[in-house]
Amino acid sequence: MSELYKPGQKPKDSGQFKEVRPKGGQVSNTEITGVEGKPLPPTSKQGNKWAQVDKTKHKK
């Protein structure tokens, strides 16, 4: 799995993110779209983080 982000952190790349538990394992099948340079939303429980599962595929 890729780099983990805390809620409120700004991801380096846009893409799809899944919520993961502190010791690993995803929380649900729900994915959110994170935008480069914009803070990620809160997680459902304290201590959980966001993991990027798929980067946006477009040219700049």
N, CA, C and O atoms as a CHARMM CRD file, in Angstrom:
* protein
*
  240
    1    1 MET  N      0.83800  -1.17300   0.00000 PROA 1      0.00000
    2    1 MET  CA     0.00000   0.00000   0.00000 PROA 1      0.00000
    3    1 MET  C      0.88900   1.24500   0.00000 PROA 1      0.00000
    4    1 MET  O      2.03700   1.20100   0.44200 PROA 1      0.00000
    5    2 SER  N      0.35600   2.32500  -0.48800 PROA 2      0.00000
    6    2 SER  CA     1.14400   3.54200  -0.62300 PROA 2      0.00000
    7    2 SER  C      1.20900   4.32900   0.68900 PROA 2      0.00000
    8    2 SER  O      0.81500   3.83900   1.74700 PROA 2      0.00000
    9    3 GLU  N      1.70500   5.53500   0.59400 PROA 3      0.00000
   10    3 GLU  CA     1.88000   6.41300   1.74800 PROA 3      0.00000
   11    3 GLU  C      0.54900   6.66600   2.46100 PROA 3      0.00000
   12    3 GLU  O     -0.50100   6.76200   1.82700 PROA 3      0.00000
   13    4 LEU  N      0.61500   6.77100   3.79000 PROA 4      0.00000
   14    4 LEU  CA    -0.57600   7.04500   4.59200 PROA 4      0.00000
   15    4 LEU  C     -0.64900   8.53600   4.92800 PROA 4      0.00000
   16    4 LEU  O      0.37200   9.18200   5.16600 PROA 4      0.00000
   17    5 TYR  N     -1.86000   9.06200   4.94300 PROA 5      0.00000
   18    5 TYR  CA    -2.09300  10.46900   5.24800 PROA 5      0.00000
   19    5 TYR  C     -3.05900  10.59000   6.41700 PROA 5      0.00000
   20    5 TYR  O     -4.03200   9.84100   6.50600 PROA 5      0.00000
   21    6 LYS  N     -2.79000  11.52600   7.30600 PROA 6      0.00000
   22    6 LYS  CA    -3.69600  11.81800   8.41200 PROA 6      0.00000
   23    6 LYS  C     -4.82500  12.70100   7.88600 PROA 6      0.00000
   24    6 LYS  O     -4.64700  13.40700   6.89300 PROA 6      0.00000
   25    7 PRO  N     -5.99500  12.66900   8.55100 PROA 7      0.00000
   26    7 PRO  CA    -7.06800  13.58700   8.15600 PROA 7      0.00000
   27    7 PRO  C     -6.56900  15.03400   8.23500 PROA 7      0.00000
   28    7 PRO  O     -5.88700  15.40900   9.18900 PROA 7      0.00000
   29    8 GLY  N     -6.90700  15.82600   7.24500 PROA 8      0.00000
   30    8 GLY  CA    -6.48300  17.22200   7.21100 PROA 8      0.00000
   31    8 GLY  C     -5.17100  17.44200   6.47600 PROA 8      0.00000
   32    8 GLY  O     -4.84400  18.57600   6.12600 PROA 8      0.00000
   33    9 GLN  N     -4.41100  16.37200   6.23500 PROA 9      0.00000
   34    9 GLN  CA    -3.16900  16.51900   5.47100 PROA 9      0.00000
   35    9 GLN  C     -3.50100  16.72100   4.00300 PROA 9      0.00000
   36    9 GLN  O     -4.56400  16.32400   3.52400 PROA 9      0.00000
   37   10 LYS  N     -2.56500  17.34800   3.30000 PROA 10     0.00000
   38   10 LYS  CA    -2.74000  17.59900   1.87200 PROA 10     0.00000
   39   10 LYS  C     -1.94000  16.56100   1.09400 PROA 10     0.00000
   40   10 LYS  O     -0.72100  16.48600   1.25000 PROA 10     0.00000
   41   11 PRO  N     -2.60900  15.74800   0.24900 PROA 11     0.00000
   42   11 PRO  CA    -1.89400  14.72500  -0.51700 PROA 11     0.00000
   43   11 PRO  C     -1.00400  15.33300  -1.59900 PROA 11     0.00000
   44   11 PRO  O     -1.27300  16.42100  -2.10600 PROA 11     0.00000
   45   12 LYS  N      0.05900  14.61000  -1.94100 PROA 12     0.00000
   46   12 LYS  CA     0.99300  15.05200  -2.98400 PROA 12     0.00000
   47   12 LYS  C      0.37400  14.91200  -4.37300 PROA 12     0.00000
   48   12 LYS  O      0.66400  15.70200  -5.27200 PROA 12     0.00000
   49   13 ASP  N     -0.48400  13.89400  -4.54300 PROA 13     0.00000
   50   13 ASP  CA    -1.11900  13.62300  -5.83600 PROA 13     0.00000
   51   13 ASP  C     -2.61600  13.43200  -5.65100 PROA 13     0.00000
   52   13 ASP  O     -3.05800  12.93700  -4.61500 PROA 13     0.00000
   53   14 SER  N     -3.39500  13.82100  -6.65100 PROA 14     0.00000
   54   14 SER  CA    -4.83400  13.57800  -6.63700 PROA 14     0.00000
   55   14 SER  C     -5.08600  12.09800  -6.88600 PROA 14     0.00000
   56   14 SER  O     -4.26400  11.41500  -7.49700 PROA 14     0.00000
   57   15 GLY  N     -6.22500  11.60700  -6.41200 PROA 15     0.00000
   58   15 GLY  CA    -6.58800  10.22100  -6.65900 PROA 15     0.00000
   59   15 GLY  C     -7.60900   9.70000  -5.68100 PROA 15     0.00000
   60   15 GLY  O     -8.22400  10.46200  -4.93500 PROA 15     0.00000
   61   16 GLN  N     -7.78600   8.37600  -5.69000 PROA 16     0.00000
   62   16 GLN  CA    -8.73300   7.70100  -4.81800 PROA 16     0.00000
   63   16 GLN  C     -8.04400   7.26000  -3.53300 PROA 16     0.00000
   64   16 GLN  O     -6.91400   6.77400  -3.55900 PROA 16     0.00000
   65   17 PHE  N     -8.73700   7.43400  -2.40600 PROA 17     0.00000
   66   17 PHE  CA    -8.20400   7.08800  -1.09500 PROA 17     0.00000
   67   17 PHE  C     -9.19200   6.21000  -0.35100 PROA 17     0.00000
   68   17 PHE  O    -10.40500   6.37900  -0.47700 PROA 17     0.00000
   69   18 LYS  N     -8.65700   5.25400   0.44100 PROA 18     0.00000
   70   18 LYS  CA    -9.47500   4.41800   1.32200 PROA 18     0.00000
   71   18 LYS  C     -9.02800   4.64400   2.74900 PROA 18     0.00000
   72   18 LYS  O     -7.85400   4.90200   3.01400 PROA 18     0.00000
   73   19 GLU  N     -9.97700   4.54400   3.66700 PROA 19     0.00000
   74   19 GLU  CA    -9.67900   4.68800   5.09200 PROA 19     0.00000
   75   19 GLU  C     -9.11400   3.36400   5.61600 PROA 19     0.00000
   76   19 GLU  O     -9.66000   2.29500   5.34200 PROA 19     0.00000
   77   20 VAL  N     -8.02400   3.44500   6.36500 PROA 20     0.00000
   78   20 VAL  CA    -7.39700   2.24400   6.93000 PROA 20     0.00000
   79   20 VAL  C     -7.22400   2.39400   8.43900 PROA 20     0.00000
   80   20 VAL  O     -7.12200   3.50300   8.96400 PROA 20     0.00000
   81   21 ARG  N     -7.19400   1.25300   9.11900 PROA 21     0.00000
   82   21 ARG  CA    -7.01800   1.22500  10.57200 PROA 21     0.00000
   83   21 ARG  C     -5.55100   1.45600  10.92200 PROA 21     0.00000
   84   21 ARG  O     -4.68400   1.33000  10.05800 PROA 21     0.00000
   85   22 PRO  N     -5.26200   1.79700  12.19400 PROA 22     0.00000
   86   22 PRO  CA    -3.87800   2.05100  12.60800 PROA 22     0.00000
   87   22 PRO  C     -2.93400   0.86700  12.38200 PROA 22     0.00000
   88   22 PRO  O     -1.75800   1.07300  12.08200 PROA 22     0.00000
   89   23 LYS  N     -3.42700  -0.36700  12.52000 PROA 23     0.00000
   90   23 LYS  CA    -2.57400  -1.54200  12.33200 PROA 23     0.00000
   91   23 LYS  C     -2.75200  -2.17200  10.95500 PROA 23     0.00000
   92   23 LYS  O     -2.30600  -3.29500  10.72300 PROA 23     0.00000
   93   24 GLY  N     -3.40000  -1.45400  10.04500 PROA 24     0.00000
   94   24 GLY  CA    -3.61600  -1.95200   8.69400 PROA 24     0.00000
   95   24 GLY  C     -5.03900  -2.45600   8.52600 PROA 24     0.00000
   96   24 GLY  O     -5.78800  -2.55900   9.49700 PROA 24     0.00000
   97   25 GLY  N     -5.39900  -2.76200   7.32700 PROA 25     0.00000
   98   25 GLY  CA    -6.74200  -3.23100   7.01400 PROA 25     0.00000
   99   25 GLY  C     -7.67600  -2.08000   6.74200 PROA 25     0.00000
  100   25 GLY  O     -7.70800  -1.09700   7.48200 PROA 25     0.00000
  101   26 GLN  N     -8.44200  -2.21100   5.66300 PROA 26     0.00000
  102   26 GLN  CA    -9.34400  -1.12300   5.29900 PROA 26     0.00000
  103   26 GLN  C    -10.58400  -1.14200   6.17700 PROA 26     0.00000
  104   26 GLN  O    -10.97700  -2.18900   6.69200 PROA 26     0.00000
  105   27 VAL  N    -11.19800   0.02900   6.34400 PROA 27     0.00000
  106   27 VAL  CA   -12.35900   0.18000   7.20700 PROA 27     0.00000
  107   27 VAL  C    -13.63800  -0.18800   6.46500 PROA 27     0.00000
  108   27 VAL  O    -14.49800  -0.86400   7.02900 PROA 27     0.00000
  109   28 SER  N    -13.78100   0.23700   5.22300 PROA 28     0.00000
  110   28 SER  CA   -14.97200  -0.06200   4.42700 PROA 28     0.00000
  111   28 SER  C    -14.60200  -0.07200   2.95200 PROA 28     0.00000
  112   28 SER  O    -13.44700   0.15800   2.59400 PROA 28     0.00000
  113   29 ASN  N    -15.56600  -0.33400   2.11200 PROA 29     0.00000
  114   29 ASN  CA   -15.32700  -0.32200   0.66300 PROA 29     0.00000
  115   29 ASN  C    -15.46600   1.08000   0.07800 PROA 29     0.00000
  116   29 ASN  O    -15.29100   1.26800  -1.12600 PROA 29     0.00000
  117   30 THR  N    -15.77500   2.04900   0.90600 PROA 30     0.00000
  118   30 THR  CA   -15.96600   3.42200   0.44900 PROA 30     0.00000
  119   30 THR  C    -14.64000   4.05000   0.06700 PROA 30     0.00000
  120   30 THR  O    -13.65100   3.93300   0.79000 PROA 30     0.00000
  121   31 GLU  N    -14.63000   4.71500  -1.07400 PROA 31     0.00000
  122   31 GLU  CA   -13.44900   5.46300  -1.52200 PROA 31     0.00000
  123   31 GLU  C    -13.82000   6.93500  -1.59700 PROA 31     0.00000
  124   31 GLU  O    -14.96300   7.28700  -1.88800 PROA 31     0.00000
  125   32 ILE  N    -12.84300   7.78400  -1.33100 PROA 32     0.00000
  126   32 ILE  CA   -13.04300   9.22500  -1.49500 PROA 32     0.00000
  127   32 ILE  C    -12.05200   9.71400  -2.54200 PROA 32     0.00000
  128   32 ILE  O    -11.03600   9.06800  -2.79900 PROA 32     0.00000
  129   33 THR  N    -12.35000  10.83900  -3.13000 PROA 33     0.00000
  130   33 THR  CA   -11.43300  11.45300  -4.07700 PROA 33     0.00000
  131   33 THR  C    -10.69000  12.57400  -3.37000 PROA 33     0.00000
  132   33 THR  O    -11.30000  13.52900  -2.88800 PROA 33     0.00000
  133   34 GLY  N     -9.38100  12.45300  -3.31100 PROA 34     0.00000
  134   34 GLY  CA    -8.54100  13.48600  -2.73100 PROA 34     0.00000
  135   34 GLY  C     -7.92400  14.32400  -3.82800 PROA 34     0.00000
  136   34 GLY  O     -7.48500  13.79300  -4.84800 PROA 34     0.00000
  137   35 VAL  N     -7.88800  15.62400  -3.62800 PROA 35     0.00000
  138   35 VAL  CA    -7.34700  16.53600  -4.62600 PROA 35     0.00000
  139   35 VAL  C     -6.00500  17.07000  -4.13400 PROA 35     0.00000
  140   35 VAL  O     -5.87100  17.49900  -2.98800 PROA 35     0.00000
  141   36 GLU  N     -5.02100  17.03400  -5.02100 PROA 36     0.00000
  142   36 GLU  CA    -3.67800  17.52900  -4.70700 PROA 36     0.00000
  143   36 GLU  C     -3.75200  18.93600  -4.11000 PROA 36     0.00000
  144   36 GLU  O     -4.34300  19.84500  -4.69200 PROA 36     0.00000
  145   37 GLY  N     -3.13100  19.09300  -2.92200 PROA 37     0.00000
  146   37 GLY  CA    -3.06200  20.39500  -2.29100 PROA 37     0.00000
  147   37 GLY  C     -4.26800  20.78300  -1.44500 PROA 37     0.00000
  148   37 GLY  O     -4.25900  21.84900  -0.83100 PROA 37     0.00000
  149   38 LYS  N     -5.32200  19.93500  -1.39500 PROA 38     0.00000
  150   38 LYS  CA    -6.49800  20.21600  -0.57200 PROA 38     0.00000
  151   38 LYS  C     -6.56100  19.19800   0.55700 PROA 38     0.00000
  152   38 LYS  O     -6.26700  18.02400   0.33500 PROA 38     0.00000
  153   39 PRO  N     -6.94300  19.62200   1.77900 PROA 39     0.00000
  154   39 PRO  CA    -6.94500  18.71800   2.93600 PROA 39     0.00000
  155   39 PRO  C     -7.91400  17.54500   2.77200 PROA 39     0.00000
  156   39 PRO  O     -9.00100  17.69200   2.21400 PROA 39     0.00000
  157   40 LEU  N     -7.49900  16.38500   3.26700 PROA 40     0.00000
  158   40 LEU  CA    -8.35600  15.21300   3.25800 PROA 40     0.00000
  159   40 LEU  C     -9.40000  15.32700   4.37300 PROA 40     0.00000
  160   40 LEU  O     -9.14100  15.96700   5.39100 PROA 40     0.00000
  161   41 PRO  N    -10.58400  14.71100   4.19400 PROA 41     0.00000
  162   41 PRO  CA   -11.64400  14.82800   5.19500 PROA 41     0.00000
  163   41 PRO  C    -11.34500  14.01900   6.45900 PROA 41     0.00000
  164   41 PRO  O    -10.40800  13.22100   6.48200 PROA 41     0.00000
  165   42 PRO  N    -12.14400  14.22800   7.51200 PROA 42     0.00000
  166   42 PRO  CA   -11.97000  13.44000   8.73200 PROA 42     0.00000
  167   42 PRO  C    -12.27900  11.95900   8.47200 PROA 42     0.00000
  168   42 PRO  O    -13.04000  11.62300   7.56400 PROA 42     0.00000
  169   43 THR  N    -11.68200  11.09100   9.27600 PROA 43     0.00000
  170   43 THR  CA   -11.97200   9.65600   9.19800 PROA 43     0.00000
  171   43 THR  C    -13.11300   9.32200  10.15300 PROA 43     0.00000
  172   43 THR  O    -13.50800  10.16400  10.95900 PROA 43     0.00000
  173   44 SER  N    -13.64700   8.10200  10.07200 PROA 44     0.00000
  174   44 SER  CA   -14.77500   7.71700  10.91700 PROA 44     0.00000
  175   44 SER  C    -14.37600   7.50600  12.37300 PROA 44     0.00000
  176   44 SER  O    -15.21100   7.64900  13.26600 PROA 44     0.00000
  177   45 LYS  N    -13.09800   7.16500  12.62800 PROA 45     0.00000
  178   45 LYS  CA   -12.61800   6.96800  13.99700 PROA 45     0.00000
  179   45 LYS  C    -11.24700   7.60100  14.15900 PROA 45     0.00000
  180   45 LYS  O    -10.46300   7.66800  13.21300 PROA 45     0.00000
  181   46 GLN  N    -10.97100   8.06300  15.36800 PROA 46     0.00000
  182   46 GLN  CA    -9.67400   8.65400  15.66200 PROA 46     0.00000
  183   46 GLN  C     -8.58200   7.60100  15.49900 PROA 46     0.00000
  184   46 GLN  O     -8.76600   6.45200  15.89900 PROA 46     0.00000
  185   47 GLY  N     -7.46200   7.97800  14.92300 PROA 47     0.00000
  186   47 GLY  CA    -6.34000   7.06600  14.71400 PROA 47     0.00000
  187   47 GLY  C     -6.30200   6.45000  13.32800 PROA 47     0.00000
  188   47 GLY  O     -5.25800   5.96800  12.89100 PROA 47     0.00000
  189   48 ASN  N     -7.44600   6.46200  12.62400 PROA 48     0.00000
  190   48 ASN  CA    -7.46100   5.94500  11.25200 PROA 48     0.00000
  191   48 ASN  C     -6.78200   6.94300  10.32700 PROA 48     0.00000
  192   48 ASN  O     -6.67400   8.12800  10.64100 PROA 48     0.00000
  193   49 LYS  N     -6.32700   6.44800   9.18600 PROA 49     0.00000
  194   49 LYS  CA    -5.64700   7.30200   8.20200 PROA 49     0.00000
  195   49 LYS  C     -6.19600   7.01300   6.82000 PROA 49     0.00000
  196   49 LYS  O     -7.00100   6.10000   6.63500 PROA 49     0.00000
  197   50 TRP  N     -5.75400   7.80000   5.85200 PROA 50     0.00000
  198   50 TRP  CA    -6.12600   7.61600   4.44900 PROA 50     0.00000
  199   50 TRP  C     -4.95200   7.02300   3.67600 PROA 50     0.00000
  200   50 TRP  O     -3.81500   7.46700   3.84000 PROA 50     0.00000
  201   51 ALA  N     -5.21600   6.03300   2.84400 PROA 51     0.00000
  202   51 ALA  CA    -4.19900   5.42600   1.98300 PROA 51     0.00000
  203   51 ALA  C     -4.61600   5.62900   0.52900 PROA 51     0.00000
  204   51 ALA  O     -5.75400   5.34800   0.15300 PROA 51     0.00000
  205   52 GLN  N     -3.68900   6.11500  -0.27400 PROA 52     0.00000
  206   52 GLN  CA    -3.99400   6.32000  -1.69200 PROA 52     0.00000
  207   52 GLN  C     -3.93700   4.98000  -2.40100 PROA 52     0.00000
  208   52 GLN  O     -2.92600   4.28100  -2.34200 PROA 52     0.00000
  209   53 VAL  N     -5.02900   4.62100  -3.07400 PROA 53     0.00000
  210   53 VAL  CA    -5.09800   3.34000  -3.77000 PROA 53     0.00000
  211   53 VAL  C     -5.00200   3.48500  -5.28400 PROA 53     0.00000
  212   53 VAL  O     -4.70700   2.51600  -5.98400 PROA 53     0.00000
  213   54 ASP  N     -5.24900   4.69200  -5.79200 PROA 54     0.00000
  214   54 ASP  CA    -5.19200   4.89300  -7.23800 PROA 54     0.00000
  215   54 ASP  C     -4.94500   6.37000  -7.53200 PROA 54     0.00000
  216   54 ASP  O     -5.73300   7.22700  -7.13200 PROA 54     0.00000
  217   55 LYS  N     -3.85400   6.66200  -8.22900 PROA 55     0.00000
  218   55 LYS  CA    -3.56700   8.04900  -8.61100 PROA 55     0.00000
  219   55 LYS  C     -4.41300   8.44200  -9.81300 PROA 55     0.00000
  220   55 LYS  O     -4.76200   7.60200 -10.64200 PROA 55     0.00000
  221   56 THR  N     -4.73700   9.72300  -9.89800 PROA 56     0.00000
  222   56 THR  CA    -5.46100  10.23700 -11.04700 PROA 56     0.00000
  223   56 THR  C     -4.56300  10.13600 -12.27200 PROA 56     0.00000
  224   56 THR  O     -3.38200  10.48200 -12.22100 PROA 56     0.00000
  225   57 LYS  N     -5.13100   9.66200 -13.36300 PROA 57     0.00000
  226   57 LYS  CA    -4.34800   9.45900 -14.58900 PROA 57     0.00000
  227   57 LYS  C     -4.69800  10.53400 -15.60200 PROA 57     0.00000
  228   57 LYS  O     -5.59100  10.35800 -16.43100 PROA 57     0.00000
  229   58 HSD  N     -3.98800  11.64100 -15.52800 PROA 58     0.00000
  230   58 HSD  CA    -4.15700  12.70900 -16.51400 PROA 58     0.00000
  231   58 HSD  C     -2.82600  13.42400 -16.67700 PROA 58     0.00000
  232   58 HSD  O     -1.94200  13.34100 -15.82400 PROA 58     0.00000
  233   59 LYS  N     -2.71400  14.11000 -17.76700 PROA 59     0.00000
  234   59 LYS  CA    -1.48300  14.85800 -18.03400 PROA 59     0.00000
  235   59 LYS  C     -1.67300  16.28600 -17.56000 PROA 59     0.00000
  236   59 LYS  O     -2.76500  16.84600 -17.65600 PROA 59     0.00000
  237   60 LYS  N     -0.59900  16.86700 -17.04800 PROA 60     0.00000
  238   60 LYS  CA    -0.66500  18.24900 -16.56700 PROA 60     0.00000
  239   60 LYS  C     -0.31200  19.19900 -17.69000 PROA 60     0.00000
  240   60 LYS  O     -0.30800  20.41400 -17.49200 PROA 60     0.00000
